[in-house]
Amino acid sequence: MPHHHTALRRALRRTTSALGLAAAGMLAAAGAASAHVTVHADNAAKGATDGVLTFRVPDESDGASTTKVEVFVPTDHPVLSLLVTPEAGWTAQVTTTKLKTPVKTDDGTISEAVSQVTWTGGAIKPGQYQDFHVSYGRLPDDADQLTFKAVQTYSDGKVVRWIDTSTPGQEEPANPAPVLHLTAAQPASGPTSSAAPGSAAKTAASASSSDSTALGLGIAGLVVGVLGLAAAAIAIRRTRAAHD
């Protein structure tokens, strides 16, 4: 077999091995990150209303189940009107706290807010996770993020406190607290009558033109790719014929 073919195959094997190791490392990192207690929202915009927060709790133990989950809701930037969604097998206990600074809303002034939710009675088995849902009436509009400290208790008595705060530019702590990053407030939609005459038609025409351009570019790219593959195949055949 020609020497250059052998060298090429060796290089391909080394590249494939390196890619495999990199992929394995990325999967391991993703697995480590997903093992933390996290919080998610269907709408995380500042001042968002009528949404749902989801607390995902994985069980990291080899042989013990998670039997108790406590989530502490911040009250310096309160989440208003929290309601707990029933979870099969679990009982939720809600604790409210008087706010140091009452919040004025269109429905009046709110002086109390939920400060803690505790779920007990169920079990998250090793290698599994549980999502706990709560609906909110309104997210604060004066904060960039919300930190929900959590405490996870296992059936063997082990307690993991997810309360450490992360510092930008530094390594993530071992037990980071769940953090919800709030996005910019969504602008209120104005009346449609204020639009300039014919603007809707121009927008539709522009969108149609953009779609046509994208389709044309996609087809052109596909043709170029096919031609490139054909050229590569011909080059390989010629190279093999020259060395036979």
PyMOL commands that set and color helices and strands:
alter all, ss='L'
color gray80, all
select helices_A, chain A and resi 3-34+192-194+199-243
alter helices_A, ss='H'
color red, helices_A
select strands_A, chain A and resi 38-41+49-58+66-72+83-84+91-105+108-124+129-138+145-147+149-154+159-162+179-181
alter strands_A, ss='S'
color yellow, strands_A
deselect
rebuild
show_as cartoon
